[in-house]
């Protein structure tokens, strides 16, 4: 699950952010976006968790949590414009026959 993390303190490194999220599951990747000119962090980034369950756990536990006097905002990342979200195949089970009340 890809998470969008904003309001990150400018002093926090990608390794520190990875360590924070690793408390709640396996972190696949961490990217803090930086300004192209001076390479200073922009204060937001993305954390990829290995499963949806671990991602939801991070959202619940880390959203609004204060790190260096700044409350993190953690939410599921939206797909890029023009990109279709992953479609999950739904498997329907056959209906059970209910016993009628007349019997």
BELVENGI-V281113 format. One record per run of one state. SS is the DSSP state (H for helix, E for strand, - for the rest). FROM is the first residue (numbers start at 1). TO is the last residue. If there is no record, write none. Layout:
ss=SS from=FROM to=TO
ss=SS from=FROM to=TO
This chain:
ss=- from=1 to=1
ss=E from=2 to=6
ss=- from=7 to=13
ss=H from=14 to=22
ss=- from=23 to=26
ss=E from=27 to=34
ss=- from=35 to=40
ss=E from=41 to=49
ss=- from=50 to=51
ss=H from=52 to=62
ss=- from=63 to=65
ss=E from=66 to=67
ss=- from=68 to=69
ss=E from=70 to=71
ss=- from=72 to=72
ss=E from=73 to=76
ss=- from=77 to=103
